[in-house]
């Protein structure tokens, strides 16, 4: 009828801004541990591996070089030891691969440079040539293209760039390969297109560690076939060959280092043709079904086919090896309480393996044929992660583990437009990732949809839009700059929902959110029709929450908004149902800022620093919306340890003795360090913060460093220094970027730790630098 309110009958799901950290905190859910994703851990490793050899400038002897061994890596930092020192680590030294003069073994010989041992060990061997021959025999040299040029210092996963050509093993013929071009690289997850195919619908996604991926030229070197992918037309074979030749010529100019590819350790299998087993369906990984071994290619590969007894069946086949994920022994489902899909065409309603084997005249594959079936890698039910949608491989979704059985995980994918059953993956699958992986790699994540029940837009329990009037006086508690960044309107919708949303926005715009939460608790009227809502805030690493009674009916919204503004000592039109253009009806900005003191009989101004001890001291407001922290903290950075611009030679740190070397390095780092200290309000050290050292930190052992860290408020991090073998020299070279990356720390703890490191540096300057 005329004038009746608009009505939406059903609940709908709408997109909301998704934040893993907030979601896990709000729901109390648990993220699967990062260490459970072995392929991701490997992808974050440096391209430089311990044990690699290289040639490096000789300290204390200009224009001479010596061979060094990589002891360990930390981001783009390498800990090196000159060959000849054996197990003696006293002369180990750190260098930055982006700034130090490093060369592959053989560089000196090619460039007529002098190769001689350090002075300290010169007399240790009478024949250094013989020593080097023994030392270098069977060792790996650091790849030249990782020490110079555009790939210098890059992690392995970042060496694979768009346009690179790889060889991919055929999905149905294990002895056949064909070239594929990288279309994009998302944290090691590659979108590939076969050379010669221009249809993007044929693109495939694989993690770079997949054993199907090999370097260009692999097939030829191993006497394997190079043929276009199975199922593609061979009518124009000349076009395939031409496309391959063109790609090969292009790639040979800058081939991928072999370090990119996973070492393929082939394990022999024991399967024979005719054997039956259980397997996660290769086509629709939502169920487990009986399959048969139909072909044995060699001792490494065999073919399976999903059992289908119907006459018109189109066979579903897959190539497997001994460690293939998803292959299971007969009766596995029965023993684990999991349903087994009955083969199409098998008439018995209740599937029984004994009857089925008798009916088909086949044998079950023995248990020895299968990989370790009990390995769970730390995954547990109800943990959360990110997973590939098996029906749309380009899509990654928020996923929850609904059950864990042996090596298998059942995942419920959230946010899908069309619901699908839980998908089944192996714990070693390279299609699952830790929470925050998509954000860390700049890739879209399909996340949960928020259910919102629409109601009467003009009904009793719904309100129209509420406005945030940016020009109005914001009072002593709210930051004007942050208020100006808020949306101009919220709603329409349920009164309590709209009001809670706008209150949370105000809390997050406060100088001290905890204080505003307490003020809002005081907004109450016994005559109001209210419901309780929990409001939360974060400030300086602490979480605050309180319960507030919020009005439910539209007729009370205006008064509620006015009472909130009164409590916060701001203009009564700062937010509410009234929209204000340039000039507020209250004329709030033409008045002095004490205009609204009649709300409370005290002076208006920013709360004094002593008002709320638990909120912590404050010298200036934090930014309203700090950069969202990725849960996936191993996100790679490209920062140099030396955060400065100078015309001084980068070799300055390698041509002086240890003492002057470290002094030069940390002196040059200081400007960046001082910038960092601005975040923790210590542009200079007060007397009570000054550290007095009994011994030069250059001489500190790892144990000395651990003892020092233990004595500070960063004691919980001492174990990291022990594990990473950080001595005094290494400690003095640490900066905020390297601490965050190499120690896997969030910004807050990293800054706190760098403050302690800075204390040591200041003490070093004042006590030992001269």
C-alpha positions in Angstrom: 0.0 0.0 0.0 1.0 3.6 -0.4 3.5 4.8 2.1 4.3 1.3 3.4 8.0 0.6 4.1 10.3 -1.2 1.7 10.8 -4.9 2.6 13.6 -7.3 1.9 12.4 -10.7 2.7 15.6 -12.8 2.9 19.0 -12.7 4.5 21.7 -12.0 2.0 25.5 -12.4 2.0 27.6 -9.4 1.4 31.3 -8.7 0.8 33.2 -7.3 3.8 36.8 -6.2 4.1 38.5 -9.3 5.4 41.4 -9.2 7.8 42.9 -12.6 9.0 44.2 -11.1 12.3 40.9 -9.6 13.2 38.9 -12.7 12.2 41.1 -15.1 14.2 40.9 -12.9 17.2 37.1 -12.3 17.0 36.3 -16.0 16.5 39.0 -17.5 18.7 40.0 -19.6 15.7 43.5 -21.1 15.1 45.7 -20.7 12.1 47.6 -23.7 10.8 51.3 -23.3 11.8 53.5 -21.9 9.1 55.9 -24.7 9.5 53.3 -27.2 8.3 53.6 -25.8 4.8 57.0 -27.2 3.8 56.9 -26.0 0.2 56.3 -22.4 1.4 59.1 -22.6 3.9 61.4 -23.8 1.1 60.3 -20.9 -1.1 61.5 -18.4 1.4 65.0 -19.8 1.6 68.0 -17.8 0.1 69.4 -18.8 -3.2 72.7 -19.1 -1.5 73.1 -22.3 0.4 75.5 -23.2 3.2 78.6 -24.8 1.8 78.7 -22.9 -1.4 82.1 -21.4 -2.3 82.9 -18.0 -3.7 85.8 -15.6 -4.1 85.8 -12.5 -1.9 88.1 -9.5 -1.4 90.9 -10.3 1.1 90.8 -8.2 4.3 93.9 -6.2 5.0 95.5 -6.8 1.6 94.3 -4.6 -1.3 93.6 -6.1 -4.7 93.9 -9.7 -3.5 91.1 -12.3 -3.0 90.6 -15.7 -1.4 88.0 -18.4 -1.5 85.4 -18.4 1.2 82.6 -20.8 2.3 79.0 -19.7 3.0 78.3 -20.7 6.7 74.7 -19.4 6.9 72.4 -16.9 5.4 70.1 -14.2 6.8 68.1 -12.6 4.0 70.7 -10.9 1.8 73.4 -11.2 4.4 75.9 -14.0 4.1 78.1 -15.3 7.0 81.4 -16.2 5.3 84.5 -18.1 6.5 87.8 -18.1 4.5 88.9 -21.5 3.4 91.8 -22.7 5.6 90.2 -21.8 8.9 88.6 -25.2 9.2 86.1 -25.2 12.1 87.5 -22.0 13.7 84.8 -19.4 13.5 86.7 -16.5 15.1 87.3 -14.9 11.7 83.8 -15.4 10.3 82.4 -12.2 8.9 79.1 -11.0 7.6 78.6 -9.2 4.3 75.7 -7.9 2.2 75.4 -9.6 -1.1 74.0 -6.4 -2.6 77.1 -4.3 -1.6 80.1 -6.6 -1.1 82.5 -7.5 -3.8 81.7 -11.2 -4.3 82.6 -13.4 -7.3 82.1 -17.0 -8.4 85.0 -19.4 -8.0 87.4 -19.0 -11.0 86.8 -15.3 -11.4 90.3 -14.4 -10.2 91.9 -16.7 -12.8 89.7 -15.3 -15.6 90.5 -11.7 -14.6 94.2 -12.0 -13.7 93.6 -11.2 -10.1 95.7 -12.4 -7.2 94.4 -15.3 -5.1 96.2 -15.6 -1.8 95.2 -16.8 1.7 94.7 -14.3 4.6 97.8 -13.2 6.4 96.6 -14.9 9.7 96.7 -18.4 8.2 99.3 -17.9 5.5 101.8 -20.3 7.2 99.2 -23.0 7.9 99.8 -24.9 4.7 102.9 -25.1 2.6 101.0 -25.8 -0.7 97.9 -23.7 -0.9 97.2 -24.8 -4.5 97.0 -28.4 -3.5 94.8 -27.4 -0.5 92.4 -25.5 -2.8 92.1 -28.4 -5.2 91.0 -30.7 -2.4 88.8 -28.0 -0.9 86.9 -27.3 -4.1 86.6 -30.8 -5.5 82.9 -31.8 -5.4 81.9 -28.4 -3.9 79.3 -26.0 -5.4 80.2 -22.5 -6.4 77.8 -19.6 -5.9 76.1 -19.0 -9.3 77.6 -16.0 -11.1 74.2 -14.5 -12.0 73.3 -14.3 -8.3 76.4 -12.3 -7.5 76.0 -9.6 -10.3 73.4 -8.3 -12.7 69.6 -8.0 -12.4 69.3 -11.3 -10.4 71.9 -10.3 -7.8 70.9 -11.3 -4.3 67.4 -12.5 -5.3 65.7 -15.4 -3.5 65.3 -18.6 -5.5 61.6 -18.1 -6.0 62.1 -14.6 -7.4 64.5 -15.8 -10.1 61.5 -17.1 -12.0 60.2 -14.1 -13.9 57.4 -13.6 -16.5 58.5 -15.0 -19.8 60.8 -17.7 -18.4 60.6 -21.0 -20.3 60.5 -24.4 -18.4 59.8 -27.9 -19.5 56.7 -29.6 -18.1 56.2 -33.4 -17.9 53.1 -34.5 -19.7 50.1 -35.3 -17.4 49.5 -38.6 -19.0 52.9 -39.7 -20.4 55.8 -39.5 -17.9 58.5 -39.8 -20.6 57.1 -36.8 -22.6 57.9 -33.2 -21.9 57.0 -29.9 -23.6 58.1 -26.3 -23.0 55.9 -23.8 -21.1 56.1 -20.1 -20.6 55.7 -18.4 -17.2 52.7 -16.0 -17.4 52.9 -14.9 -13.7 54.7 -15.9 -10.5 52.8 -15.5 -7.3 55.2 -16.4 -4.4 56.4 -19.4 -6.4 52.9 -20.4 -7.6 53.3 -20.3 -11.4 50.7 -19.7 -14.1 52.1 -21.6 -17.2 51.0 -21.7 -20.8 52.4 -24.3 -23.2 54.6 -22.8 -25.9 52.6 -22.9 -29.1 49.2 -22.5 -27.4 47.7 -19.0 -27.2 44.4 -19.9 -25.5 44.5 -18.7 -21.8 41.9 -21.3 -21.0 44.6 -23.9 -21.3 46.8 -22.2 -18.7 47.8 -24.3 -15.7 48.9 -23.5 -12.2 51.8 -25.3 -10.5 54.1 -24.5 -7.5 57.7 -24.1 -8.7 58.8 -27.1 -6.6 56.5 -29.5 -8.5 58.6 -32.4 -9.8 56.8 -32.1 -13.2 58.8 -28.9 -13.8 62.3 -29.2 -15.2 64.8 -26.7 -16.8 64.8 -26.2 -20.6 66.8 -28.9 -22.2 66.1 -31.5 -19.6 64.2 -33.9 -21.9 67.0 -33.9 -24.5 69.8 -34.4 -21.9 67.9 -37.4 -20.4 66.9 -39.0 -23.7 63.2 -38.2 -23.1 60.6 -37.2 -25.8 59.8 -33.6 -26.5 56.2 -33.5 -27.8 53.2 -31.1 -27.7 50.9 -31.9 -24.8 48.6 -34.9 -25.0 45.2 -34.1 -26.6 46.4 -31.1 -28.7 46.2 -31.3 -32.5 49.3 -32.4 -34.3 48.1 -31.2 -37.7 50.4 -28.2 -37.7 53.5 -29.8 -36.2 55.7 -27.3 -38.0 54.1 -24.5 -36.0 54.8 -26.3 -32.7 58.5 -26.8 -33.7 58.8 -23.2 -34.8 57.3 -21.9 -31.5 59.7 -24.2 -29.5 62.8 -23.0 -31.4 61.9 -19.4 -30.9 61.3 -19.9 -27.2 64.6 -21.9 -26.8 66.6 -19.2 -28.5 65.1 -16.5 -26.3 65.7 -18.5 -23.1 69.2 -19.6 -23.7 70.3 -15.9 -23.4 69.4 -15.9 -19.7 68.8 -19.5 -18.5 67.3 -20.2 -15.1 69.9 -21.4 -12.5 69.5 -25.1 -11.6 69.0 -24.1 -8.0 65.4 -23.1 -9.0 64.4 -26.7 -9.5 63.7 -29.3 -6.8 66.2 -32.2 -6.9 64.1 -35.1 -8.3 64.8 -38.1 -6.1 62.8 -40.9 -7.8 61.6 -43.6 -5.4 60.9 -47.0 -6.9 57.3 -48.4 -6.6 56.0 -52.0 -6.1 52.8 -51.7 -8.0 51.8 -54.2 -10.8 49.1 -53.9 -13.4 45.7 -55.1 -12.2 46.2 -54.1 -8.5 43.5 -52.2 -6.9 43.7 -49.4 -4.3 41.8 -46.4 -3.0 42.5 -42.9 -4.1 41.3 -39.3 -3.8 39.5 -38.8 -7.1 41.9 -37.1 -9.4 39.1 -35.3 -11.3 36.8 -34.3 -8.4 38.9 -34.3 -5.2 35.8 -34.4 -3.0 35.6 -38.1 -2.4 37.7 -41.3 -2.3 37.1 -44.1 -4.8 38.4 -47.5 -5.9 41.0 -47.3 -8.7 43.0 -49.9 -10.6 46.6 -49.9 -11.8 46.3 -50.2 -15.6 49.8 -49.6 -16.8 53.3 -49.7 -15.3 55.7 -47.4 -17.3 58.9 -48.3 -15.4 60.1 -48.7 -11.8 59.2 -45.1 -11.1 55.8 -44.4 -12.7 52.5 -46.2 -13.2 49.0 -45.3 -14.4 45.8 -45.6 -12.5 42.2 -45.5 -13.8 39.1 -44.7 -11.7 36.9 -47.8 -11.6 33.8 -47.4 -13.6 31.9 -50.6 -14.7 29.4 -48.9 -17.0 29.7 -49.7 -20.7 29.7 -46.0 -21.9 32.2 -44.9 -19.2 34.9 -42.3 -20.2 38.0 -43.4 -18.3 39.5 -41.0 -15.8 43.3 -41.7 -15.7 46.3 -40.3 -13.8 50.0 -40.9 -13.7 51.3 -41.8 -10.3 54.6 -42.5 -8.5 55.4 -44.1 -5.1 55.0 -40.8 -3.2 51.9 -39.5 -5.1 49.5 -37.7 -2.8 46.1 -39.3 -2.3 46.9 -43.0 -3.0 45.7 -45.2 -0.2 45.6 -49.0 0.5 42.5 -51.0 0.3 40.3 -50.7 3.4 41.8 -47.3 4.4 38.4 -45.6 4.3 36.8 -48.4 6.4 39.6 -48.2 9.0 39.4 -44.4 9.2 35.6 -44.1 9.2 35.5 -42.3 5.8 33.0 -43.0 3.1 34.2 -44.8 0.0 32.5 -43.9 -3.3 31.0 -47.0 -4.9 32.2 -47.6 -8.4 29.7 -46.6 -11.2 28.0 -49.8 -12.5 28.7 -51.9 -9.4 25.3 -53.3 -8.5 25.7 -54.0 -4.8 24.3 -51.2 -2.6 26.8 -51.9 0.2 30.3 -51.8 -1.1 32.6 -54.5 0.3 36.2 -54.9 -0.8 36.3 -58.7 -0.5 33.2 -59.0 -2.7 34.4 -56.5 -5.1 37.9 -58.1 -5.5 36.2 -61.4 -6.0 33.8 -59.9 -8.5 36.5 -58.3 -10.6 39.1 -61.0 -10.1 41.7 -58.5 -9.0 44.2 -58.2 -6.1 44.7 -55.5 -3.5 47.9 -53.6 -3.6 49.9 -54.5 -0.4 50.5 -51.9 2.3 54.2 -51.7 1.6 53.4 -49.9 -1.7 52.2 -46.8 0.1 53.9 -43.8 1.7 53.8 -43.0 5.4 50.0 -42.8 6.0 50.2 -41.3 9.5 52.0 -38.1 8.9 49.9 -35.0 9.8 52.6 -32.3 9.8 50.9 -30.5 12.7 47.5 -29.9 11.0 44.5 -30.3 13.3 40.7 -30.1 12.9 39.3 -26.5 12.8 42.6 -24.9 11.9 42.4 -22.2 9.2 44.5 -21.7 6.1 44.3 -20.6 2.4 43.7 -23.2 -0.3 43.3 -23.5 -4.1 39.8 -24.1 -5.4 40.2 -27.4 -7.3 37.5 -26.5 -9.7 39.0 -23.0 -10.4 42.8 -23.3 -9.9 43.4 -19.6 -10.2 41.2 -19.0 -7.1 42.5 -19.2 -3.6 40.0 -19.3 -0.7 39.8 -19.0 3.0 39.5 -22.6 4.2 38.8 -24.5 7.4 40.0 -28.0 8.2 36.9 -30.1 9.0 38.7 -33.3 9.6 42.2 -34.9 9.5 42.7 -38.6 8.7 46.3 -39.8 8.4 47.9 -37.8 5.6 44.6 -36.3 4.4 42.9 -33.1 5.2 39.2 -32.2 4.5 38.9 -28.5 3.7 35.8 -26.4 3.6 36.3 -23.5 1.2 34.6 -20.3 2.2 33.1 -17.5 0.0 32.3 -19.6 -3.0 29.5 -18.4 -5.2 28.4 -22.0 -5.7 28.8 -24.3 -2.7 30.8 -27.5 -3.1 31.6 -30.4 -0.8 34.7 -30.4 1.3 37.8 -31.0 -0.8 40.4 -33.5 0.2 44.2 -32.7 0.0 47.3 -34.4 1.2 49.3 -32.8 4.0 52.2 -32.3 1.5 50.0 -30.7 -1.1 51.4 -27.6 -2.8 47.9 -26.1 -3.2 47.6 -25.1 0.5 49.1 -22.1 2.1 49.3 -20.4 5.5 47.0 -17.6 6.5 48.2 -14.3 5.1 50.0 -15.9 2.2 47.8 -14.2 -0.4 48.1 -10.8 1.2 51.9 -11.2 1.5 52.1 -11.9 -2.2 49.5 -9.4 -3.4 47.0 -12.0 -4.6 43.2 -11.8 -4.2 41.8 -14.1 -1.5 38.2 -15.4 -1.7 37.0 -15.0 1.8 34.0 -15.4 4.0 30.8 -13.6 3.1 29.0 -11.9 5.9 25.4 -12.8 6.4 23.2 -9.7 6.7 19.5 -9.9 7.4 17.7 -7.1 5.6 14.8 -5.6 7.4 12.2 -2.8 7.1 14.2 0.2 5.9 11.7 2.5 7.5 10.6 0.1 10.2 10.7 0.3 13.9 14.1 -1.4 14.3 15.8 0.1 11.3 17.2 3.5 10.7 18.2 5.4 7.6 21.7 6.7 7.0 23.7 8.2 9.8 26.2 10.9 8.7 29.7 11.7 9.9 30.1 15.5 9.5 33.8 16.0 9.0 33.7 19.8 9.5 32.3 19.7 13.0 34.3 20.1 16.1 35.7 16.7 17.2 36.4 17.4 20.8 39.3 16.4 23.0 39.1 12.6 22.6 38.9 12.2 18.8 41.6 12.9 16.3 40.4 15.4 13.7 42.7 14.0 11.0 41.3 10.5 11.4 37.7 11.7 11.5 38.3 13.3 8.1 39.2 9.9 6.7 35.9 8.2 7.8 33.1 7.5 5.3 30.6 10.3 5.2 27.6 8.0 5.9 26.8 4.6 7.3 23.6 2.6 6.8 20.7 2.2 6.3 20.1 -0.9 8.3 19.2 -2.3 11.7 19.6 0.5 14.3 22.0 -1.5 16.6 24.1 -2.6 13.6 24.5 0.8 12.1 25.2 2.5 15.5 27.8 -0.2 16.4 29.5 0.3 13.1 29.8 4.1 13.6 30.8 3.8 17.2 33.7 1.4 16.2 34.8 4.0 13.6 34.9 6.7 16.3 36.8 4.5 18.8 39.4 3.8 16.1 39.7 7.6 15.5 40.5 8.3 19.1 43.8 9.5 20.5 43.3 6.8 23.3 40.7 4.2 22.3 40.6 2.7 25.8 39.5 6.0 27.2 36.7 6.5 24.7 35.5 2.9 25.4 35.0 3.9 29.1 33.3 7.1 28.2 30.8 5.3 25.9 29.9 2.9 28.7 28.5 5.9 30.6 26.0 6.6 27.8 22.8 5.1 29.1 19.1 5.8 29.8 16.7 3.5 31.6 13.9 4.5 29.2 15.8 3.3 26.1 15.0 0.0 24.3 18.5 -1.4 24.1 20.6 -4.4 23.3 24.1 -5.2 24.6 27.0 -5.1 22.1 30.7 -5.7 22.6 33.0 -2.9 21.4 36.7 -3.6 21.0 39.8 -1.5 20.5 43.5 -1.9 20.2 46.1 0.5 21.4 49.9 0.1 21.7 49.7 -3.6 21.4 47.0 -4.0 24.1 43.4 -5.0 23.4 40.5 -3.4 25.1 36.8 -4.4 25.1 33.7 -3.3 26.8 30.0 -4.0 26.7 27.7 -1.1 25.7 23.9 -0.8 25.6 22.9 0.5 22.1 19.4 1.6 21.2 17.3 -0.8 19.0 14.5 1.5 17.7 14.6 4.2 15.1 12.8 6.8 17.3 15.7 6.7 19.9 18.6 6.9 17.4 18.8 10.7 17.3 18.9 11.2 21.1 21.4 8.3 21.4 23.8 10.0 18.9 23.4 13.3 20.8 24.2 11.7 24.1 27.3 10.1 22.7 28.5 13.4 21.3 27.9 15.0 24.7 29.9 12.3 26.4 32.8 12.8 24.0 32.6 16.6 24.4 32.3 17.1 20.6 29.8 19.0 18.4 26.3 17.4 18.8 26.2 17.2 15.0 29.6 15.3 14.6 27.6 12.2 13.7 23.9 11.4 13.6 20.8 11.6 11.3 21.5 15.2 10.4 23.8 16.0 7.4 25.8 19.1 7.7 27.2 20.9 4.7 30.0 23.5 5.1 28.5 25.3 8.0 27.3 23.6 11.1 24.0 24.8 12.6 25.7 24.9 15.9 28.3 27.2 14.5 30.8 25.0 16.3 33.9 26.3 14.6 33.2 29.9 15.1 33.2 29.3 18.8 36.1 28.7 21.0 37.0 25.1 21.7 35.5 25.4 25.2 32.0 25.8 23.7 31.0 22.4 24.8 32.3 22.4 28.4 28.8 22.6 29.7 28.6 18.9 29.0 31.1 18.3 31.7 32.4 20.7 34.3 36.0 20.4 33.4 38.4 22.0 30.9 38.2 20.7 27.4 41.3 19.7 25.7 43.2 16.6 24.9 43.2 14.2 27.8 46.3 14.6 30.0 48.9 11.9 29.7 48.3 10.9 33.3 44.6 10.4 33.0 44.8 6.8 32.1 47.9 4.9 33.1 46.8 1.7 31.5 46.5 3.3 28.1 50.2 4.1 28.3 52.0 7.4 27.8 51.6 9.2 24.5 53.6 11.9 22.9 51.7 12.0 19.7 48.7 10.2 18.3 49.2 7.1 16.3 48.0 7.1 12.7 44.4 6.1 12.4 44.8 3.2 10.1 48.2 1.6 10.5 49.4 -0.6 7.7 47.8 -4.0 8.1 50.3 -6.5 9.4 50.5 -9.7 7.3 50.1 -12.8 9.4 52.4 -14.4 6.9 55.4 -12.7 8.4 58.0 -14.3 6.2 57.1 -11.9 3.4 60.4 -11.0 1.6 61.9 -7.6 1.6 64.4 -6.0 -0.7 66.4 -3.8 1.7 70.1 -3.4 2.1 71.7 -3.7 5.5 73.4 -0.4 4.7 70.6 2.1 4.7 72.5 5.1 3.3 73.7 6.8 0.2 77.4 7.5 0.0 80.1 7.9 -2.5 82.5 5.8 -0.4 83.4 2.5 -2.0 81.3 -0.4 -0.9 84.5 -2.3 -0.2 85.4 0.0 2.6 84.2 -2.6 5.1 86.4 -5.3 3.6 89.7 -3.5 3.5 90.2 -2.6 7.1 90.8 -4.6 10.2 87.8 -6.1 12.1 87.5 -3.2 14.6 87.5 -0.4 12.0 85.3 -2.5 9.6 82.5 -2.8 12.1 82.9 0.8 13.2 82.6 2.0 9.5 79.6 -0.2 8.8 77.6 0.8 11.9 78.6 4.4 11.5 77.1 4.4 8.0 74.0 2.6 9.2 73.4 5.1 12.0 71.2 7.6 10.0 68.7 4.9 9.2 68.9 3.6 12.8 68.1 7.0 14.2 65.1 7.3 11.9 64.0 4.0 13.3 64.4 5.2 16.9 61.9 8.0 16.2 59.2 5.4 16.4 60.1 4.6 20.0 60.6 8.2 21.1 64.3 7.9 21.7 66.0 10.3 19.3 68.7 10.5 22.0 69.5 8.3 24.9 68.7 9.6 28.3 71.2 9.1 31.0 69.3 6.4 32.7 69.1 4.5 29.4 72.8 4.7 28.7 74.7 1.5 28.6 78.2 1.0 30.0 80.1 -2.1 28.6 82.9 -3.9 30.4 84.2 -5.3 27.1 84.3 -4.4 23.4 81.1 -5.8 21.8 83.3 -6.8 18.8 84.8 -9.5 21.0 81.4 -10.8 22.2 80.8 -14.5 21.6 77.3 -15.8 20.8 76.9 -16.6 24.5 77.8 -13.0 25.4 75.2 -11.7 23.0 72.6 -14.1 24.4 73.4 -13.1 28.0 73.0 -9.4 27.0 69.6 -9.9 25.3 68.5 -12.0 28.3 69.2 -9.1 30.6 66.9 -6.8 28.7 63.1 -6.6 28.2 63.7 -8.7 25.0 64.7 -11.8 26.9 62.2 -13.9 25.1 64.1 -13.4 21.9 67.4 -14.6 23.2 66.9 -18.1 21.8 66.8 -16.6 18.3 70.3 -15.2 18.7 71.5 -18.6 19.9 69.9 -20.4 17.0 71.2 -18.0 14.4 74.8 -17.9 15.8 74.8 -14.1 16.2 78.0 -12.9 17.9 79.1 -9.3 18.7 80.2 -8.5 15.1 76.9 -9.6 13.7 74.9 -7.9 16.4 76.4 -4.5 15.5 75.4 -5.0 11.8 71.7 -5.7 12.6 69.2 -3.1 11.4 65.4 -2.9 11.6 64.8 -4.5 8.1 67.1 -7.4 8.8 65.8 -8.0 12.2 62.2 -8.2 10.9 63.1 -10.4 8.0 65.6 -12.8 9.5 64.1 -13.1 13.0 60.5 -13.3 11.8 59.4 -10.5 14.1 56.4 -8.1 13.8 57.2 -4.4 13.8 56.6 -3.8 17.5 58.9 -6.4 18.9 61.5 -5.6 16.1 61.6 -2.0 17.1 61.9 -2.9 20.8 64.8 -5.2 20.0 66.5 -2.6 17.8 66.3 -0.2 20.7 68.5 -2.5 22.7 70.9 -3.0 19.8 71.1 0.7 19.4 72.1 1.0 23.1 75.0 -1.3 22.4 76.0 0.7 19.3 76.0 4.0 21.3 78.1 2.4 24.0 80.5 1.1 21.3 80.8 4.6 19.9 81.5 6.3 23.2 83.7 3.6 24.8 85.6 1.8 22.0 85.3 3.6 18.7 88.5 5.6 19.2 
